[in-house]
Amino acid sequence: MDAARGLLKTGLTPLSPEAADELENYILAQGIAGVEIWSREDWSFMPRSAFAENEEHREPEPYEKDEQRRVNAARKVLWDALNEWLSAAKAPDGHSGREWTDLMVALLKRLEVARRLAVRSAAAEQGGDVDQAEEHHQAWRDTLGFLDDLAFAFSDTTLTVSDLASVLESGLSQFTLGLAPPMLDQVLVGAIERSRHPELKAVIILGFNEGLFPRIATEDSIFNDDDRMLLLDAGLSMSPPARQRTLEESLLFYVAATRASRNLVVTYATADNDGRALRPSPYLAALKAAAPGLEVKPIGDPTRTRETWDILTTRDLQRRLVAEFSDRSRLQSEERMDLRAKWTELYESTRTENAEDEVARKTFSSLKPPPQARLSADLVEKLIGGTFRTSVSELETHAACPFQHFAKYLLRLRERTVAELQPVDVGKVHHAILEDFVNTLWERRLSFSQLSEAEVIGRLNESCGRIVARLPEEGELSYARDAYILRRSASQLSRVLRAQRLVGSAGRTRPRAGEVPYGFKGTGSLPAL
């Protein structure tokens, strides 16, 4: 089930988002799992309680028939697209890496993954999100590159479908996105320990704090520095002692500080995320001594100081303008009227020059107060017709969250059904099995004392079989975990019934009935207490 749901959520199938969502909800509600059930001609499972006998042969409602038609149509579209791949994947002897690659490439073509990703990339680029557009392109390029590597590395090696799954999981887990920032020639992000460095015009050293630069060298819990020096002198291969690593940190600082031909920027934090003070690296004193006149410049959050040094693109400017004018109400009595005037001028010029920019219009529209949403009188009458009735829990829901109240009690939205045995359902299973067991004994005028231990176990298994038959077909029992729960229920109840058999044999009491109602009018009901 998880694999099918994951595929539906990608949006890379021939199904519309609405059809994919409805198919996923149906899969969850019916507990559908396994390839065999997908190959059926028709799905006609009914949503019903697992233990309601009167619903076993209920005729579906018209809306349920419409849902089944839509779900079966969506299932057939998805099955037709995946059938060839699934048939090939079931081969017990597997395929070579090259054959698996050809099968996966053919599947990607049938699903039109390249076209769908290209559409997403074009939409992201049109919306101004260049990074996301490039992510779609890179994901597709990396996937094809990985498949080429798979075909080359395992060209003549036979892989079962389990082997292929392990290779795919291992290979795809190593994927990372490395996007070059737009409008920059090249930015190299790497460790100082690189053996070779290209010619760099500017270098930015991040995290120039004590404990990080230089990194604190700690002694090993097994070998201290003296032990390591003795072992190294004896010709054994060992990692260097802490003293040597400290000297290497000094060399790394020299490398980092001397690679830039034009500019060197060193940054360090004055406090951590919890507000605790942090000290700069002890190398800062050496840096100041090497460059007389060097000053430390505190850099605050530009959104708080209202500075503009972090604005590099039009999108950055639009974002900062929205932040600026969203807080104008609390800045009415500010003293820096020059800053206020500067941001006002920036807003006017940006709004005028980007009047035709769709993204700019949407961005600046967020500065307007949201429209007051009101339902029409006719719609309110349909939602709450006649006498308004409520409850304490409903009023508490409205007080906590009016939207939740609107969605739950007026729109009557419900959480989607998941056909999986929960702990509370296990209790229902036990109850239903015991009720069936006792009622069967009563109908046949039998008691525990008349049954042998083998007969008790046999009749218990019969009751389990009858209760299991009430569960939705291919639903709860399609999970190995749920089947195990039912087997465990039978095992636990067998111990209970064996104990009850001993108790019943020791006395004269006999069960006369089970689940007898009282306080109601009708046949078999006891009078009210």
C-alpha positions in Angstrom: 0.0 0.0 0.0 2.8 2.5 0.9 4.4 2.1 -2.5 1.1 2.7 -4.3 0.3 5.7 -2.2 3.8 7.1 -2.7 3.5 6.8 -6.4 0.1 8.6 -6.4 1.5 11.5 -4.4 4.3 12.2 -6.9 1.9 13.6 -9.4 3.9 11.7 -12.1 1.1 9.3 -13.1 -1.5 9.8 -15.9 -4.1 10.5 -13.2 -5.4 14.0 -12.3 -4.7 15.2 -8.7 -8.4 14.7 -7.9 -8.5 11.1 -9.2 -5.2 10.2 -7.5 -6.6 11.6 -4.1 -9.8 9.6 -4.5 -8.0 6.4 -5.4 -5.6 6.9 -2.4 -8.6 7.4 0.0 -10.2 4.2 -1.4 -7.0 2.2 -0.9 -6.8 3.4 2.7 -10.4 2.8 3.5 -10.5 -0.7 2.1 -7.0 -1.7 3.2 -6.0 -2.7 -0.3 -2.5 -4.2 -0.5 -0.6 -6.5 -2.8 -0.3 -6.8 -6.6 -2.8 -9.5 -7.1 -5.8 -7.4 -6.0 -4.8 -4.7 -8.4 -5.1 -7.0 -11.4 -8.8 -7.7 -10.7 -11.3 -6.7 -13.3 -13.4 -4.7 -10.9 -13.2 -3.3 -7.3 -16.6 -3.4 -5.6 -15.7 -3.3 -2.0 -18.3 -1.8 0.3 -17.4 0.6 3.2 -18.9 -1.1 6.2 -18.2 -1.9 9.8 -16.0 -4.9 10.3 -18.4 -6.6 12.7 -21.8 -5.4 11.5 -23.6 -8.5 10.2 -26.6 -6.5 8.9 -24.3 -4.6 6.5 -22.8 -7.7 4.9 -25.2 -7.7 2.0 -26.2 -4.1 1.9 -26.9 -2.5 -1.5 -24.5 0.4 -2.3 -26.0 3.9 -2.4 -26.0 5.8 -5.7 -23.1 8.0 -4.6 -21.1 4.9 -3.6 -21.7 3.4 -7.1 -20.4 6.6 -8.6 -17.3 6.5 -6.4 -16.7 2.9 -7.4 -16.9 3.8 -11.1 -14.4 6.6 -10.8 -12.1 4.5 -8.6 -12.1 1.6 -11.1 -11.5 3.9 -14.0 -8.5 5.5 -12.2 -7.2 2.0 -11.1 -7.4 0.8 -14.7 -5.4 3.8 -16.1 -2.7 3.2 -13.5 -2.6 -0.5 -13.9 -2.3 -0.3 -17.7 0.7 2.1 -17.2 2.4 -0.2 -14.7 1.4 -3.7 -15.9 4.3 -4.3 -18.2 6.8 -3.3 -15.5 5.1 -5.4 -12.8 5.0 -8.5 -15.0 8.7 -8.2 -15.7 9.5 -7.6 -12.1 7.8 -10.8 -11.1 10.4 -12.9 -13.0 11.8 -15.2 -10.3 15.3 -15.3 -11.8 15.5 -11.5 -12.2 17.3 -9.6 -15.0 20.7 -8.2 -15.7 21.4 -4.6 -14.7 21.1 -3.5 -18.4 17.7 -5.2 -18.8 16.5 -3.6 -15.6 17.6 -0.2 -16.9 15.8 -0.7 -20.2 12.6 -1.7 -18.3 12.8 1.4 -16.0 13.5 3.8 -18.9 10.5 2.3 -20.8 8.3 2.8 -17.6 9.4 6.4 -17.3 8.5 7.0 -21.0 5.1 5.5 -20.5 4.5 7.7 -17.5 5.8 10.7 -19.5 7.9 11.7 -16.5 10.2 13.9 -18.6 7.3 15.9 -20.0 5.6 16.3 -16.6 8.8 17.5 -15.0 9.4 19.9 -17.8 5.9 21.4 -17.3 6.6 21.8 -13.6 10.0 23.4 -14.3 8.4 25.9 -16.8 5.7 26.8 -14.3 8.2 27.4 -11.5 10.4 29.5 -13.8 7.4 31.6 -14.9 6.5 32.1 -11.3 9.9 33.4 -10.5 11.2 30.4 -8.6 14.4 29.7 -10.6 15.9 27.4 -8.0 12.8 25.1 -8.0 12.9 25.0 -11.8 16.5 23.9 -11.8 15.7 21.3 -9.2 13.3 19.5 -11.6 15.9 19.6 -14.3 18.7 18.3 -12.1 16.5 15.5 -10.6 15.8 14.2 -14.1 19.4 14.4 -15.2 20.7 12.7 -12.1 18.1 9.9 -12.5 19.1 9.2 -16.1 22.8 9.3 -15.0 22.1 6.8 -12.2 20.3 4.5 -14.6 23.3 4.7 -17.0 25.6 3.8 -14.1 23.4 0.9 -13.1 23.5 -0.5 -16.7 27.3 -0.2 -16.8 28.1 -1.5 -13.3 25.7 -4.5 -13.5 25.6 -5.1 -17.2 26.1 -8.8 -17.0 25.1 -9.3 -13.3 21.7 -10.9 -12.6 19.6 -9.0 -10.0 16.4 -10.2 -8.5 13.8 -7.5 -7.8 14.9 -7.5 -4.1 18.5 -6.9 -5.2 17.4 -4.1 -7.5 15.4 -2.5 -4.7 18.5 -2.5 -2.5 20.7 -1.0 -5.2 18.1 1.7 -6.0 17.7 2.6 -2.3 21.4 2.8 -1.8 22.1 4.8 -5.0 19.2 7.2 -4.8 19.8 8.0 -1.2 23.1 9.6 -2.2 21.4 12.2 -4.4 22.0 15.8 -3.4 21.0 19.0 -5.1 23.8 21.4 -5.8 22.4 24.6 -7.4 24.7 27.4 -8.5 23.2 30.8 -7.3 21.8 32.8 -10.2 23.7 35.8 -11.5 27.1 34.7 -10.0 30.0 33.4 -12.0 31.0 30.6 -9.6 30.8 29.9 -5.9 32.9 27.1 -4.4 31.7 25.7 -1.1 34.2 23.3 0.5 36.4 22.3 3.3 39.7 23.9 3.9 41.4 20.5 4.0 41.1 20.3 0.2 44.5 19.4 -1.1 44.3 21.8 -4.0 42.5 25.2 -4.2 41.8 27.1 -7.4 42.5 30.8 -7.8 40.0 32.6 -5.6 39.2 36.3 -5.7 37.2 36.4 -2.5 37.0 34.0 0.5 34.4 33.9 3.2 35.3 32.0 6.4 32.2 30.9 8.3 32.0 29.9 11.9 35.2 31.6 13.1 34.4 30.8 16.7 36.3 29.3 19.6 35.9 25.5 19.6 35.1 25.4 15.9 38.2 27.2 14.5 40.5 25.7 15.6 38.6 22.5 16.2 39.1 21.2 19.7 41.4 18.3 19.7 40.5 15.7 22.3 42.5 12.7 23.4 41.3 9.2 22.6 39.7 7.3 25.5 42.0 4.3 24.8 45.3 5.9 23.7 46.4 9.2 25.0 48.9 11.4 23.1 52.0 9.9 24.7 50.8 6.4 23.8 50.2 7.5 20.2 53.7 9.0 20.0 55.3 5.8 21.2 53.3 3.7 18.8 54.1 6.0 15.9 57.8 5.9 16.8 57.5 2.1 16.7 56.3 2.2 13.1 52.6 1.5 13.7 50.0 3.3 11.7 48.0 5.5 14.1 46.0 8.7 13.8 48.0 11.8 14.9 47.9 12.9 18.5 45.9 15.9 19.7 49.0 18.1 19.8 49.8 17.4 16.2 46.2 18.0 15.2 46.3 21.4 16.9 49.3 22.4 14.8 47.5 21.2 11.7 44.6 23.6 12.6 47.1 26.5 12.6 48.2 25.5 9.1 44.6 25.3 7.9 43.9 28.8 9.2 46.9 30.1 7.3 45.7 28.4 4.1 42.2 29.8 4.5 43.4 33.4 5.2 45.9 33.6 2.4 44.0 32.1 -0.6 41.9 35.2 -1.5 43.6 37.6 -4.1 41.2 40.5 -3.3 38.8 40.1 -0.4 38.7 38.1 2.8 35.5 38.0 5.0 35.5 36.3 8.3 32.3 35.8 10.3 31.6 34.6 13.8 28.6 34.4 16.0 28.3 36.3 19.3 25.6 34.0 20.7 24.1 30.6 20.0 20.5 29.7 19.4 19.8 29.7 23.1 21.3 33.2 23.7 24.4 31.9 25.4 27.5 34.1 24.6 30.1 32.7 22.2 33.7 33.9 21.8 35.6 34.4 18.6 38.5 32.2 17.5 41.8 32.8 19.3 43.2 33.2 15.7 41.3 36.5 15.5 44.1 38.3 17.4 46.7 36.9 14.9 44.6 38.2 12.1 44.3 41.7 13.5 48.1 41.7 14.1 48.7 40.7 10.5 46.4 43.4 9.2 46.7 46.6 11.3 43.6 48.8 11.3 41.3 45.8 10.8 38.0 46.4 12.6 35.2 44.1 13.7 31.8 45.2 12.3 28.7 43.9 14.0 26.1 42.7 11.5 22.5 42.4 12.7 19.4 41.0 11.1 18.7 43.4 8.2 14.9 42.8 8.6 15.2 44.2 12.1 17.7 47.0 11.3 15.8 47.8 8.0 19.1 47.8 6.1 19.3 46.9 2.4 22.6 45.1 2.1 21.0 41.7 1.7 18.8 42.7 -1.2 20.3 41.2 -4.4 17.4 40.6 -6.7 14.0 42.1 -7.5 12.4 39.2 -5.5 14.4 40.1 -2.5 13.3 43.7 -2.7 9.6 42.7 -3.0 10.0 40.4 0.0 11.6 43.1 2.2 9.0 45.7 1.1 6.2 43.4 2.3 8.0 42.9 5.6 8.6 46.6 6.0 5.0 47.7 5.4 3.5 44.9 7.3 5.2 46.3 10.4 4.4 50.0 9.7 1.6 50.1 12.3 4.1 49.6 15.1 6.5 52.2 13.7 4.2 55.2 13.8 6.3 56.9 16.5 9.7 56.0 15.1 12.6 58.5 15.1 14.3 57.4 11.9 12.1 59.2 9.5 14.9 59.0 6.9 14.6 55.2 6.9 10.8 55.5 6.6 11.1 57.8 3.7 13.7 55.6 1.9 11.5 52.5 2.1 8.4 54.5 1.0 10.4 55.7 -2.0 11.5 52.2 -2.8 8.0 50.9 -2.6 6.6 53.6 -5.0 9.3 53.0 -7.6 9.1 49.2 -7.4 5.3 49.2 -7.6 5.4 51.5 -10.6 8.2 49.8 -12.5 6.9 46.3 -11.9 3.2 47.1 -12.6 3.1 44.4 -15.3 4.9 41.8 -13.3 2.5 39.1 -12.2 4.6 38.0 -9.3 5.0 41.6 -8.1 1.3 42.1 -8.2 0.6 39.0 -6.1 3.4 40.0 -3.7 2.1 43.5 -3.1 -1.5 42.3 -2.9 -0.6 40.7 0.4 -0.3 44.2 1.9 -4.0 44.7 1.5 -6.2 43.7 4.4 -7.9 40.3 3.7 -11.5 40.5 2.4 -14.1 39.7 5.0 -15.5 36.3 4.0 -19.3 36.0 4.5 -21.7 33.3 3.5 -24.8 34.2 1.7 -28.1 33.9 3.5 -29.3 31.2 1.2 -26.2 29.1 1.8 -26.5 29.6 5.6 -30.1 28.4 5.4 -28.9 25.2 3.6 -26.2 24.6 6.1 -28.3 25.4 9.2 -31.9 24.9 8.2 -34.7 25.0 10.8 -34.0 24.9 14.5 -30.3 25.3 15.4 -29.2 22.5 17.6 -25.8 22.3 19.2 -23.8 20.6 22.0 -21.2 21.5 24.6 -18.4 19.9 22.6 -19.5 21.8 19.4 -19.5 25.1 21.2 -16.1 24.3 22.7 -14.8 23.5 19.2 -16.0 26.9 18.0 -14.4 28.7 20.9 -11.1 26.9 20.2 -11.1 27.3 16.4 -14.0 28.7 14.4 -12.7 27.3 11.1 -12.5 23.8 12.6 -16.1 24.2 13.7 -17.1 25.3 10.3 -15.3 22.4 8.6 -16.5 19.7 11.0 -20.1 20.7 11.8 -21.2 22.8 8.9 -19.3 21.3 5.9 -19.4 17.9 7.8 -15.9 17.0 6.7 -14.6 13.7 8.1 -11.2 12.2 8.5 -10.6 9.6 5.8 -11.2 6.0 6.8 -8.1 3.8 7.3 -8.8 0.0 7.2 -6.2 -1.1 9.7 -6.7 -2.9 13.0 -6.0 -0.6 15.8 -5.7 -1.6 19.5 -9.4 -0.7 20.1 -10.3 -2.9 17.1 -8.4 -5.8 18.7 -10.7 -5.5 21.7 -13.7 -5.6 19.3 -12.3 -8.7 17.7 -12.0 -10.4 21.1 -15.5 -9.4 22.1 -17.0 -10.6 18.8 -15.2 -14.0 19.0 -16.3 -14.6 22.6 -19.9 -13.6 21.9 -20.1 -15.9 18.9 -18.5 -18.7 20.9 -20.9 -18.4 23.9 -24.0 -17.9 21.7 -23.1 -21.1 19.7 -22.9 -23.1 23.0 -26.2 -21.7 24.1 -27.9 -22.5 20.8 -26.7 -26.1 21.0 -27.5 -26.4 24.8 -23.9 -27.1 25.7 -21.7 -26.0 28.6 -18.0 -25.8 29.2 -18.1 -28.9 31.4 -19.4 -31.0 28.5 -16.5 -30.0 26.2 -13.0 -31.5 26.2 -10.1 -29.1 25.8 -9.7 -30.1 22.1 -13.4 -29.4 21.5 -13.0 -25.9 23.1 -10.1 -25.1 20.8 -12.0 -26.4 17.8 -15.1 -24.4 18.5 -13.0 -21.3 19.2 -11.4 -21.7 15.8 -14.8 -22.0 14.2 -15.9 -18.7 15.9 -12.7 -17.0 14.7 -13.4 -18.1 11.2 -16.9 -16.7 11.3 -15.7 -13.3 12.7 -12.9 -13.2 10.2 -15.4 -13.6 7.4 -17.1 -10.4 8.4 -14.0 -8.3 7.8 -13.9 -6.5 4.5 -12.5 -8.7 1.8 -8.8 -8.1 1.1 -8.9 -5.4 3.6 -7.6 -5.8 7.1 -6.4 -9.3 6.5 -4.2 -8.2 3.6 -1.7 -7.1 6.1 0.6 -9.7 7.6 0.6 -7.6 10.8 -3.2 -7.7 11.1 -3.3 -11.4 10.3 -0.8 -11.9 13.1 -3.1 -9.9 15.4 -6.0 -12.3 14.6 -3.8 -15.4 15.2 -2.6 -13.9 18.5 -6.2 -13.2 19.5 -7.1 -16.8 19.0 -4.1 -17.9 21.0 -4.9 -15.6 23.9 -8.6 -16.5 23.9 -7.8 -20.2 23.9 -6.0 -19.8 27.2 -9.0 -17.8 28.6 -11.5 -20.4 27.5 -9.4 -23.3 28.8 -9.4 -21.5 32.2 -13.1 -20.9 32.0 -13.7 -24.6 31.2 -11.9 -25.6 34.4 -14.0 -23.1 36.4 -17.2 -24.3 34.8 -16.3 -27.9 35.5 -15.8 -27.2 39.2 -19.3 -25.8 39.8 -22.9 -26.1 38.8 -23.3 -22.7 37.1 -24.0 -22.8 33.4 -24.3 -19.9 30.9 -27.9 -19.2 29.8 -27.4 -16.4 27.4 -25.0 -13.7 26.3 -25.5 -10.0 25.6 -29.0 -9.9 27.0 -30.5 -6.4 26.9 -32.5 -4.9 29.8 -34.7 -1.9 30.2 -36.1 -2.1 26.7 -39.5 -3.4 25.5 -39.2 -6.4 23.3 -38.7 -10.2 23.2 -35.8 -11.4 25.3 -35.3 -8.1 27.1 -35.0 -8.1 30.9 -36.9 -5.4 32.9 -35.2 -2.2 33.9 -33.1 -2.2 37.1 
